[in-house]
Amino acid sequence: MPAEIAPRHVTVSHGIKFRRRSRTIVDVVQEHYLRDDIPCGSAVCDICHQTPVLSGTATHYLLPDVDFILDFLELLEHPQIANVIYLSSIAKQVLESSNQRKYTRLRALYRDRRRRSILFDDEHSIPVFVRRKDILKQQNGGNLRSAGLRVGVTKVVDSERLCTGAGIENTFEADDDDDVKWKKLLRGHRSKSASFAGIQAAAEWYSEHLEARIPIVVVSDVLSTDGCGIATPLNFCSPAETNEGSLTTIQILSSAEYIQRWWAGDASVAELYDSLVRGLRMNEV
């Protein structure tokens, strides 16, 4: 019987230079701890050591972005909506973008076993972290400075020096006592561009990890129109080969496309979606 491979732990350091109005430079270093044994939660997985939550017979796994969760949380609470992969980075954005009550409702969704949904810790997953960084480099021609990802020198503490990044120094200006700007700098990786790259990275990893056995459906009105500068999104309805020859089953749909393609035969889901859309339009007036 082969010996079990020990999980890999990685520490990534992000350096940020913060320039105050007084012209003094402050160096801020953030350490990010990564690991490669975070389970996917799927019943079709033969690799992860886990108690499966996501169904092995699901028609698809849903991966929503933060806007879909904020606008259509009631839809996600519908009894028919199950097998949802909530990213921890997206959950944090929900908490930062809304009140505590909405975040509590979201947390109840992935804690309810009947919904067969999980909270996937993408922020500490080595493979997702590496893919996200590569996507940001690709969309910006290898330049992380313009990627919306506020990183400085990236250093990885690992025997194989996985994810070693180029030395990039960013300098930002803010008022001495401006706590809001300071916190935004420390949360720079939550910018729109980096957020969408994180969703795409998680979708690609899930599809590859599960060997394209279950479609991964990303619901994002921004990503579906390719209007955010992300490298050409994968949008396949059946298993297809990427340039590297690996299989992928990823759909990137707008909210309307998702309902039309996957829930057209369920009147209760479609009617609830239409009602929520009307409410959003009324609020915009």
KEDOGU-401021 format. One record per residue (C-alpha): residue number from 0; residue in three letters; z, x, y. Coordinates in steps of 0.02 Angstrom, whole numbers, plus 50000, padded with zeros to 5 digits. Each point is the difference from the previous one (the first is absolute). Example, Ala and Ser with C-alpha at 12.3 -4.5 7.8 and 13.67 -1.06 7.14 Angstrom:
! residues 2
{tikol = 0 | migu = Ala | zz = 50390 | xx = 50615 | yy = 49775}
{tikol = 1 | migu = Ser | zz = 49967 | xx = 50069 | yy = 50172}
This chain:
! residues 285
{tikol = 0 | migu = Met | zz = 50000 | xx = 50000 | yy = 50000}
{tikol = 1 | migu = Pro | zz = 49947 | xx = 50081 | yy = 50166}
{tikol = 2 | migu = Ala | zz = 50134 | xx = 50044 | yy = 50124}
{tikol = 3 | migu = Glu | zz = 50015 | xx = 49882 | yy = 50147}
{tikol = 4 | migu = Ile | zz = 49935 | xx = 50074 | yy = 50163}
{tikol = 5 | migu = Ala | zz = 50133 | xx = 50009 | yy = 50133}
{tikol = 6 | migu = Pro | zz = 49960 | xx = 49906 | yy = 50162}
{tikol = 7 | migu = Arg | zz = 49940 | xx = 50104 | yy = 50145}
{tikol = 8 | migu = His | zz = 50098 | xx = 49995 | yy = 50162}
{tikol = 9 | migu = Val | zz = 49921 | xx = 50058 | yy = 50162}
{tikol = 10 | migu = Thr | zz = 50067 | xx = 50024 | yy = 50176}
{tikol = 11 | migu = Val | zz = 49880 | xx = 49985 | yy = 50146}
{tikol = 12 | migu = Ser | zz = 50048 | xx = 50054 | yy = 50175}
{tikol = 13 | migu = His | zz = 49917 | xx = 49928 | yy = 50155}
{tikol = 14 | migu = Gly | zz = 50024 | xx = 50099 | yy = 50161}
{tikol = 15 | migu = Ile | zz = 49982 | xx = 49915 | yy = 50168}
{tikol = 16 | migu = Lys | zz = 50009 | xx = 50083 | yy = 50170}
{tikol = 17 | migu = Phe | zz = 50074 | xx = 49881 | yy = 50128}
{tikol = 18 | migu = Arg | zz = 49974 | xx = 50046 | yy = 50183}
{tikol = 19 | migu = Arg | zz = 50114 | xx = 49920 | yy = 50127}
{tikol = 20 | migu = Arg | zz = 49964 | xx = 49966 | yy = 50182}
{tikol = 21 | migu = Ser | zz = 50107 | xx = 50151 | yy = 50040}
{tikol = 22 | migu = Arg | zz = 49865 | xx = 50102 | yy = 49907}
{tikol = 23 | migu = Thr | zz = 50122 | xx = 50057 | yy = 49868}
{tikol = 24 | migu = Ile | zz = 49934 | xx = 50000 | yy = 49821}
{tikol = 25 | migu = Val | zz = 50102 | xx = 49925 | yy = 49860}
{tikol = 26 | migu = Asp | zz = 49954 | xx = 50033 | yy = 49818}
{tikol = 27 | migu = Val | zz = 50035 | xx = 49856 | yy = 49881}
{tikol = 28 | migu = Val | zz = 49981 | xx = 50023 | yy = 49813}
{tikol = 29 | migu = Gln | zz = 49998 | xx = 49855 | yy = 49878}
{tikol = 30 | migu = Glu | zz = 50018 | xx = 50025 | yy = 49814}
{tikol = 31 | migu = His | zz = 49911 | xx = 49879 | yy = 49884}
{tikol = 32 | migu = Tyr | zz = 50051 | xx = 49995 | yy = 49818}
{tikol = 33 | migu = Leu | zz = 49865 | xx = 49958 | yy = 49873}
{tikol = 34 | migu = Arg | zz = 49997 | xx = 49976 | yy = 49812}
{tikol = 35 | migu = Asp | zz = 49870 | xx = 49961 | yy = 49868}
{tikol = 36 | migu = Asp | zz = 50101 | xx = 49886 | yy = 49886}
{tikol = 37 | migu = Ile | zz = 50003 | xx = 49842 | yy = 50108}
{tikol = 38 | migu = Pro | zz = 49944 | xx = 49862 | yy = 49879}
{tikol = 39 | migu = Cys | zz = 49852 | xx = 49888 | yy = 50036}
{tikol = 40 | migu = Gly | zz = 50084 | xx = 49846 | yy = 49927}
{tikol = 41 | migu = Ser | zz = 49849 | xx = 49938 | yy = 49902}
{tikol = 42 | migu = Ala | zz = 50007 | xx = 49936 | yy = 49822}
{tikol = 43 | migu = Val | zz = 49829 | xx = 50078 | yy = 49963}
{tikol = 44 | migu = Cys | zz = 50063 | xx = 50176 | yy = 50040}
{tikol = 45 | migu = Asp | zz = 50027 | xx = 50120 | yy = 49855}
{tikol = 46 | migu = Ile | zz = 50064 | xx = 50143 | yy = 50107}
{tikol = 47 | migu = Cys | zz = 50149 | xx = 49945 | yy = 50104}
{tikol = 48 | migu = His | zz = 50174 | xx = 49986 | yy = 49926}
{tikol = 49 | migu = Gln | zz = 50047 | xx = 49829 | yy = 50066}
{tikol = 50 | migu = Thr | zz = 50042 | xx = 49819 | yy = 49972}
{tikol = 51 | migu = Pro | zz = 49834 | xx = 49918 | yy = 50048}
{tikol = 52 | migu = Val | zz = 50001 | xx = 49870 | yy = 50137}
{tikol = 53 | migu = Leu | zz = 49816 | xx = 49974 | yy = 50040}
{tikol = 54 | migu = Ser | zz = 49916 | xx = 49893 | yy = 49867}
{tikol = 55 | migu = Gly | zz = 49880 | xx = 50080 | yy = 49878}
{tikol = 56 | migu = Thr | zz = 49892 | xx = 49842 | yy = 50000}
{tikol = 57 | migu = Ala | zz = 49987 | xx = 49977 | yy = 50188}
{tikol = 58 | migu = Thr | zz = 49828 | xx = 49964 | yy = 50072}
{tikol = 59 | migu = His | zz = 50036 | xx = 50128 | yy = 50137}
{tikol = 60 | migu = Tyr | zz = 50139 | xx = 50091 | yy = 50090}
{tikol = 61 | migu = Leu | zz = 50016 | xx = 49957 | yy = 50185}
{tikol = 62 | migu = Leu | zz = 50036 | xx = 50138 | yy = 50127}
{tikol = 63 | migu = Pro | zz = 50024 | xx = 49923 | yy = 50175}
{tikol = 64 | migu = Asp | zz = 50006 | xx = 50092 | yy = 50165}
{tikol = 65 | migu = Val | zz = 50136 | xx = 49971 | yy = 50130}
{tikol = 66 | migu = Asp | zz = 49900 | xx = 49874 | yy = 50103}
{tikol = 67 | migu = Phe | zz = 49966 | xx = 49890 | yy = 49849}
{tikol = 68 | migu = Ile | zz = 50185 | xx = 50000 | yy = 49956}
{tikol = 69 | migu = Leu | zz = 50054 | xx = 49958 | yy = 50176}
{tikol = 70 | migu = Asp | zz = 49869 | xx = 49863 | yy = 50026}
{tikol = 71 | migu = Phe | zz = 49999 | xx = 49924 | yy = 49825}
{tikol = 72 | migu = Leu | zz = 50174 | xx = 50027 | yy = 49931}
{tikol = 73 | migu = Glu | zz = 50010 | xx = 49815 | yy = 49954}
{tikol = 74 | migu = Leu | zz = 49843 | xx = 50022 | yy = 49896}
{tikol = 75 | migu = Leu | zz = 50078 | xx = 50145 | yy = 49906}
{tikol = 76 | migu = Glu | zz = 50149 | xx = 49886 | yy = 49965}
{tikol = 77 | migu = His | zz = 49886 | xx = 49874 | yy = 49913}
{tikol = 78 | migu = Pro | zz = 50047 | xx = 49987 | yy = 49815}
{tikol = 79 | migu = Gln | zz = 49822 | xx = 50041 | yy = 49945}
{tikol = 80 | migu = Ile | zz = 49995 | xx = 50167 | yy = 50091}
{tikol = 81 | migu = Ala | zz = 50067 | xx = 50133 | yy = 49882}
{tikol = 82 | migu = Asn | zz = 49967 | xx = 50180 | yy = 49947}
{tikol = 83 | migu = Val | zz = 50012 | xx = 50068 | yy = 50175}
{tikol = 84 | migu = Ile | zz = 50024 | xx = 50186 | yy = 50037}
{tikol = 85 | migu = Tyr | zz = 50103 | xx = 50019 | yy = 50158}
{tikol = 86 | migu = Leu | zz = 50000 | xx = 50177 | yy = 50069}
{tikol = 87 | migu = Ser | zz = 50166 | xx = 50065 | yy = 50065}
{tikol = 88 | migu = Ser | zz = 49911 | xx = 50068 | yy = 50155}
{tikol = 89 | migu = Ile | zz = 49931 | xx = 49826 | yy = 50036}
{tikol = 90 | migu = Ala | zz = 50170 | xx = 49919 | yy = 49972}
{tikol = 91 | migu = Lys | zz = 50074 | xx = 50117 | yy = 50130}
{tikol = 92 | migu = Gln | zz = 49863 | xx = 49951 | yy = 50122}
{tikol = 93 | migu = Val | zz = 50044 | xx = 49818 | yy = 49972}
{tikol = 94 | migu = Leu | zz = 50181 | xx = 50038 | yy = 50041}
{tikol = 95 | migu = Glu | zz = 49949 | xx = 50096 | yy = 50157}
{tikol = 96 | migu = Ser | zz = 49874 | xx = 49867 | yy = 50056}
{tikol = 97 | migu = Ser | zz = 50098 | xx = 49841 | yy = 49971}
{tikol = 98 | migu = Asn | zz = 50174 | xx = 49930 | yy = 49991}
{tikol = 99 | migu = Gln | zz = 50122 | xx = 50029 | yy = 49858}
{tikol = 100 | migu = Arg | zz = 49971 | xx = 49825 | yy = 49930}
{tikol = 101 | migu = Lys | zz = 49816 | xx = 50032 | yy = 49960}
{tikol = 102 | migu = Tyr | zz = 50043 | xx = 50166 | yy = 49917}
{tikol = 103 | migu = Thr | zz = 50134 | xx = 49914 | yy = 49896}
{tikol = 104 | migu = Arg | zz = 49870 | xx = 49874 | yy = 49941}
{tikol = 105 | migu = Leu | zz = 49884 | xx = 50141 | yy = 49951}
{tikol = 106 | migu = Arg | zz = 50137 | xx = 50089 | yy = 49906}
{tikol = 107 | migu = Ala | zz = 50038 | xx = 49841 | yy = 49904}
{tikol = 108 | migu = Leu | zz = 49819 | xx = 49995 | yy = 49939}
{tikol = 109 | migu = Tyr | zz = 50000 | xx = 50167 | yy = 49911}
{tikol = 110 | migu = Arg | zz = 50178 | xx = 49978 | yy = 49936}
{tikol = 111 | migu = Asp | zz = 49957 | xx = 49835 | yy = 49916}
{tikol = 112 | migu = Arg | zz = 49947 | xx = 50046 | yy = 49822}
{tikol = 113 | migu = Arg | zz = 49909 | xx = 49835 | yy = 49979}
{tikol = 114 | migu = Arg | zz = 49870 | xx = 50058 | yy = 50127}
{tikol = 115 | migu = Arg | zz = 49956 | xx = 50155 | yy = 49899}
{tikol = 116 | migu = Ser | zz = 49990 | xx = 50102 | yy = 50161}
{tikol = 117 | migu = Ile | zz = 50066 | xx = 50174 | yy = 50043}
{tikol = 118 | migu = Leu | zz = 50046 | xx = 50112 | yy = 50145}
{tikol = 119 | migu = Phe | zz = 49906 | xx = 50162 | yy = 49971}
{tikol = 120 | migu = Asp | zz = 50077 | xx = 50152 | yy = 50084}
{tikol = 121 | migu = Asp | zz = 49837 | xx = 50074 | yy = 50066}
{tikol = 122 | migu = Glu | zz = 50091 | xx = 50105 | yy = 50130}
{tikol = 123 | migu = His | zz = 50077 | xx = 50110 | yy = 49864}
{tikol = 124 | migu = Ser | zz = 49859 | xx = 50002 | yy = 49874}
{tikol = 125 | migu = Ile | zz = 49913 | xx = 50169 | yy = 49983}
{tikol = 126 | migu = Pro | zz = 49827 | xx = 49934 | yy = 49948}
{tikol = 127 | migu = Val | zz = 49995 | xx = 49867 | yy = 50136}
{tikol = 128 | migu = Phe | zz = 50062 | xx = 50123 | yy = 50132}
{tikol = 129 | migu = Val | zz = 49863 | xx = 50125 | yy = 49955}
{tikol = 130 | migu = Arg | zz = 49863 | xx = 49867 | yy = 49999}
{tikol = 131 | migu = Arg | zz = 50058 | xx = 49930 | yy = 50167}
{tikol = 132 | migu = Lys | zz = 49994 | xx = 50171 | yy = 50079}
{tikol = 133 | migu = Asp | zz = 49826 | xx = 50035 | yy = 49929}
{tikol = 134 | migu = Ile | zz = 49935 | xx = 49832 | yy = 50065}
{tikol = 135 | migu = Leu | zz = 50065 | xx = 50038 | yy = 50174}
{tikol = 136 | migu = Lys | zz = 49917 | xx = 50171 | yy = 49996}
{tikol = 137 | migu = Gln | zz = 49837 | xx = 49924 | yy = 49940}
{tikol = 138 | migu = Gln | zz = 49993 | xx = 49865 | yy = 50134}
{tikol = 139 | migu = Asn | zz = 50033 | xx = 50128 | yy = 50136}
{tikol = 140 | migu = Gly | zz = 49891 | xx = 50141 | yy = 49939}
{tikol = 141 | migu = Gly | zz = 50146 | xx = 50100 | yy = 49933}
{tikol = 142 | migu = Asn | zz = 50097 | xx = 49988 | yy = 50163}
{tikol = 143 | migu = Leu | zz = 50170 | xx = 49917 | yy = 49980}
{tikol = 144 | migu = Arg | zz = 50032 | xx = 50019 | yy = 50187}
{tikol = 145 | migu = Ser | zz = 49886 | xx = 49851 | yy = 50036}
{tikol = 146 | migu = Ala | zz = 50047 | xx = 49902 | yy = 49845}
{tikol = 147 | migu = Gly | zz = 50142 | xx = 49904 | yy = 50079}
{tikol = 148 | migu = Leu | zz = 50115 | xx = 50093 | yy = 49881}
{tikol = 149 | migu = Arg | zz = 50127 | xx = 50093 | yy = 50105}
{tikol = 150 | migu = Val | zz = 50029 | xx = 50150 | yy = 49891}
{tikol = 151 | migu = Gly | zz = 50028 | xx = 50180 | yy = 50041}
{tikol = 152 | migu = Val | zz = 50010 | xx = 50141 | yy = 49874}
{tikol = 153 | migu = Thr | zz = 50003 | xx = 49927 | yy = 49826}
{tikol = 154 | migu = Lys | zz = 50092 | xx = 50105 | yy = 49872}
{tikol = 155 | migu = Val | zz = 50030 | xx = 49954 | yy = 49820}
{tikol = 156 | migu = Val | zz = 50141 | xx = 50074 | yy = 49898}
{tikol = 157 | migu = Asp | zz = 49931 | xx = 50003 | yy = 49824}
{tikol = 158 | migu = Ser | zz = 49951 | xx = 50127 | yy = 49869}
{tikol = 159 | migu = Glu | zz = 49817 | xx = 49952 | yy = 50009}
{tikol = 160 | migu = Arg | zz = 50007 | xx = 49972 | yy = 50189}
{tikol = 161 | migu = Leu | zz = 49926 | xx = 49827 | yy = 49982}
{tikol = 162 | migu = Cys | zz = 49938 | xx = 49915 | yy = 50160}
{tikol = 163 | migu = Thr | zz = 50012 | xx = 50159 | yy = 50105}
{tikol = 164 | migu = Gly | zz = 49929 | xx = 49956 | yy = 50169}
{tikol = 165 | migu = Ala | zz = 49925 | xx = 50098 | yy = 50142}
{tikol = 166 | migu = Gly | zz = 50109 | xx = 50050 | yy = 50146}
{tikol = 167 | migu = Ile | zz = 49975 | xx = 49870 | yy = 50135}
{tikol = 168 | migu = Glu | zz = 50109 | xx = 49991 | yy = 50152}
{tikol = 169 | migu = Asn | zz = 50011 | xx = 49843 | yy = 50106}
{tikol = 170 | migu = Thr | zz = 50091 | xx = 49989 | yy = 50166}
{tikol = 171 | migu = Phe | zz = 50051 | xx = 49835 | yy = 50076}
{tikol = 172 | migu = Glu | zz = 50073 | xx = 49955 | yy = 50169}
{tikol = 173 | migu = Ala | zz = 50137 | xx = 49872 | yy = 50032}
{tikol = 174 | migu = Asp | zz = 50144 | xx = 49966 | yy = 50118}
{tikol = 175 | migu = Asp | zz = 50164 | xx = 50089 | yy = 49963}
{tikol = 176 | migu = Asp | zz = 50093 | xx = 49838 | yy = 49969}
{tikol = 177 | migu = Asp | zz = 49857 | xx = 49898 | yy = 49929}
{tikol = 178 | migu = Asp | zz = 50069 | xx = 49958 | yy = 49827}
{tikol = 179 | migu = Val | zz = 49858 | xx = 49880 | yy = 49961}
{tikol = 180 | migu = Lys | zz = 49867 | xx = 50135 | yy = 50019}
{tikol = 181 | migu = Trp | zz = 50106 | xx = 50123 | yy = 49902}
{tikol = 182 | migu = Lys | zz = 50015 | xx = 49879 | yy = 49854}
{tikol = 183 | migu = Lys | zz = 49813 | xx = 49966 | yy = 50006}
{tikol = 184 | migu = Leu | zz = 49967 | xx = 50185 | yy = 49982}
{tikol = 185 | migu = Leu | zz = 50113 | xx = 50010 | yy = 49849}
{tikol = 186 | migu = Arg | zz = 49909 | xx = 49850 | yy = 49927}
{tikol = 187 | migu = Gly | zz = 49827 | xx = 50065 | yy = 50043}
{tikol = 188 | migu = His | zz = 49937 | xx = 49981 | yy = 49823}
{tikol = 189 | migu = Arg | zz = 50013 | xx = 49812 | yy = 50023}
{tikol = 190 | migu = Ser | zz = 49852 | xx = 49997 | yy = 50120}
{tikol = 191 | migu = Lys | zz = 49861 | xx = 49879 | yy = 49956}
{tikol = 192 | migu = Ser | zz = 49883 | xx = 50132 | yy = 49933}
{tikol = 193 | migu = Ala | zz = 50131 | xx = 50079 | yy = 49888}
{tikol = 194 | migu = Ser | zz = 50060 | xx = 49829 | yy = 49941}
{tikol = 195 | migu = Phe | zz = 49827 | xx = 49949 | yy = 49941}
{tikol = 196 | migu = Ala | zz = 49974 | xx = 50169 | yy = 49919}
{tikol = 197 | migu = Gly | zz = 50162 | xx = 49971 | yy = 49905}
{tikol = 198 | migu = Ile | zz = 49939 | xx = 49831 | yy = 49935}
{tikol = 199 | migu = Gln | zz = 49835 | xx = 50074 | yy = 49946}
{tikol = 200 | migu = Ala | zz = 50087 | xx = 50146 | yy = 49915}
{tikol = 201 | migu = Ala | zz = 50116 | xx = 49884 | yy = 49903}
{tikol = 202 | migu = Ala | zz = 49854 | xx = 49889 | yy = 49946}
{tikol = 203 | migu = Glu | zz = 49898 | xx = 50148 | yy = 49939}
{tikol = 204 | migu = Trp | zz = 50149 | xx = 50072 | yy = 49905}
{tikol = 205 | migu = Tyr | zz = 50040 | xx = 49834 | yy = 49916}
{tikol = 206 | migu = Ser | zz = 49819 | xx = 49973 | yy = 49948}
{tikol = 207 | migu = Glu | zz = 49986 | xx = 50174 | yy = 49927}
{tikol = 208 | migu = His | zz = 50174 | xx = 49998 | yy = 49923}
{tikol = 209 | migu = Leu | zz = 49966 | xx = 49835 | yy = 49910}
{tikol = 210 | migu = Glu | zz = 49825 | xx = 50057 | yy = 49951}
{tikol = 211 | migu = Ala | zz = 49920 | xx = 49854 | yy = 50093}
{tikol = 212 | migu = Arg | zz = 50069 | xx = 49875 | yy = 49875}
{tikol = 213 | migu = Ile | zz = 50061 | xx = 49881 | yy = 50137}
{tikol = 214 | migu = Pro | zz = 49914 | xx = 49977 | yy = 50170}
{tikol = 215 | migu = Ile | zz = 50099 | xx = 50058 | yy = 50152}
{tikol = 216 | migu = Val | zz = 49969 | xx = 49881 | yy = 50145}
{tikol = 217 | migu = Val | zz = 50043 | xx = 50068 | yy = 50172}
{tikol = 218 | migu = Val | zz = 50014 | xx = 49861 | yy = 50129}
{tikol = 219 | migu = Ser | zz = 49974 | xx = 50065 | yy = 50176}
{tikol = 220 | migu = Asp | zz = 49899 | xx = 49921 | yy = 50139}
{tikol = 221 | migu = Val | zz = 49980 | xx = 50173 | yy = 50079}
{tikol = 222 | migu = Leu | zz = 49956 | xx = 50101 | yy = 49846}
{tikol = 223 | migu = Ser | zz = 49879 | xx = 49868 | yy = 49937}
{tikol = 224 | migu = Thr | zz = 49892 | xx = 50022 | yy = 50155}
{tikol = 225 | migu = Asp | zz = 50015 | xx = 50191 | yy = 49993}
{tikol = 226 | migu = Gly | zz = 50049 | xx = 49996 | yy = 50182}
{tikol = 227 | migu = Cys | zz = 50143 | xx = 50123 | yy = 49993}
{tikol = 228 | migu = Gly | zz = 49905 | xx = 50159 | yy = 49962}
{tikol = 229 | migu = Ile | zz = 50059 | xx = 50014 | yy = 49820}
{tikol = 230 | migu = Ala | zz = 49881 | xx = 50092 | yy = 49886}
{tikol = 231 | migu = Thr | zz = 49877 | xx = 49877 | yy = 49921}
{tikol = 232 | migu = Pro | zz = 50112 | xx = 49879 | yy = 49905}
{tikol = 233 | migu = Leu | zz = 49969 | xx = 49960 | yy = 49818}
{tikol = 234 | migu = Asn | zz = 49952 | xx = 49819 | yy = 49978}
{tikol = 235 | migu = Phe | zz = 49956 | xx = 49966 | yy = 49819}
{tikol = 236 | migu = Cys | zz = 50020 | xx = 49837 | yy = 49906}
{tikol = 237 | migu = Ser | zz = 49980 | xx = 50085 | yy = 49831}
{tikol = 238 | migu = Pro | zz = 50035 | xx = 50175 | yy = 49934}
{tikol = 239 | migu = Ala | zz = 49887 | xx = 50126 | yy = 50083}
{tikol = 240 | migu = Glu | zz = 49989 | xx = 50188 | yy = 50006}
{tikol = 241 | migu = Thr | zz = 50050 | xx = 50102 | yy = 50151}
{tikol = 242 | migu = Asn | zz = 49916 | xx = 50163 | yy = 50047}
{tikol = 243 | migu = Glu | zz = 50122 | xx = 50091 | yy = 49887}
{tikol = 244 | migu = Gly | zz = 49950 | xx = 49891 | yy = 49852}
{tikol = 245 | migu = Ser | zz = 50167 | xx = 49911 | yy = 49984}
{tikol = 246 | migu = Leu | zz = 50012 | xx = 49812 | yy = 49983}
{tikol = 247 | migu = Thr | zz = 50065 | xx = 49891 | yy = 50140}
{tikol = 248 | migu = Thr | zz = 50024 | xx = 49813 | yy = 50022}
{tikol = 249 | migu = Ile | zz = 50047 | xx = 49975 | yy = 50181}
{tikol = 250 | migu = Gln | zz = 49958 | xx = 49856 | yy = 50115}
{tikol = 251 | migu = Ile | zz = 50037 | xx = 50009 | yy = 50186}
{tikol = 252 | migu = Leu | zz = 49994 | xx = 49824 | yy = 50069}
{tikol = 253 | migu = Ser | zz = 50045 | xx = 49907 | yy = 50157}
{tikol = 254 | migu = Ser | zz = 50129 | xx = 49862 | yy = 49983}
{tikol = 255 | migu = Ala | zz = 49864 | xx = 49866 | yy = 50003}
{tikol = 256 | migu = Glu | zz = 49896 | xx = 50091 | yy = 49870}
{tikol = 257 | migu = Tyr | zz = 50151 | xx = 50021 | yy = 49888}
{tikol = 258 | migu = Ile | zz = 50038 | xx = 49813 | yy = 50000}
{tikol = 259 | migu = Gln | zz = 49817 | xx = 49955 | yy = 49975}
{tikol = 260 | migu = Arg | zz = 49970 | xx = 50125 | yy = 49860}
{tikol = 261 | migu = Trp | zz = 50162 | xx = 49984 | yy = 49902}
{tikol = 262 | migu = Trp | zz = 50077 | xx = 49831 | yy = 50044}
{tikol = 263 | migu = Ala | zz = 49854 | xx = 49883 | yy = 50034}
{tikol = 264 | migu = Gly | zz = 50047 | xx = 49898 | yy = 49847}
{tikol = 265 | migu = Asp | zz = 50181 | xx = 49976 | yy = 50053}
{tikol = 266 | migu = Ala | zz = 50008 | xx = 49866 | yy = 50135}
{tikol = 267 | migu = Ser | zz = 50184 | xx = 50029 | yy = 50040}
{tikol = 268 | migu = Val | zz = 49974 | xx = 50185 | yy = 50041}
{tikol = 269 | migu = Ala | zz = 49841 | xx = 49968 | yy = 50100}
{tikol = 270 | migu = Glu | zz = 50079 | xx = 49857 | yy = 50099}
{tikol = 271 | migu = Leu | zz = 50155 | xx = 50104 | yy = 50040}
{tikol = 272 | migu = Tyr | zz = 49889 | xx = 50143 | yy = 50060}
{tikol = 273 | migu = Asp | zz = 49899 | xx = 49884 | yy = 50111}
{tikol = 274 | migu = Ser | zz = 50161 | xx = 49928 | yy = 50073}
{tikol = 275 | migu = Leu | zz = 50067 | xx = 50173 | yy = 50040}
{tikol = 276 | migu = Val | zz = 49835 | xx = 50052 | yy = 50080}
{tikol = 277 | migu = Arg | zz = 50004 | xx = 49846 | yy = 50112}
{tikol = 278 | migu = Gly | zz = 50178 | xx = 50042 | yy = 50050}
{tikol = 279 | migu = Leu | zz = 49952 | xx = 50178 | yy = 50045}
{tikol = 280 | migu = Arg | zz = 49855 | xx = 49939 | yy = 50107}
{tikol = 281 | migu = Met | zz = 50112 | xx = 49877 | yy = 50091}
{tikol = 282 | migu = Asn | zz = 50123 | xx = 50139 | yy = 50039}
{tikol = 283 | migu = Glu | zz = 49859 | xx = 50104 | yy = 50074}
{tikol = 284 | migu = Val | zz = 49955 | xx = 49863 | yy = 50124}
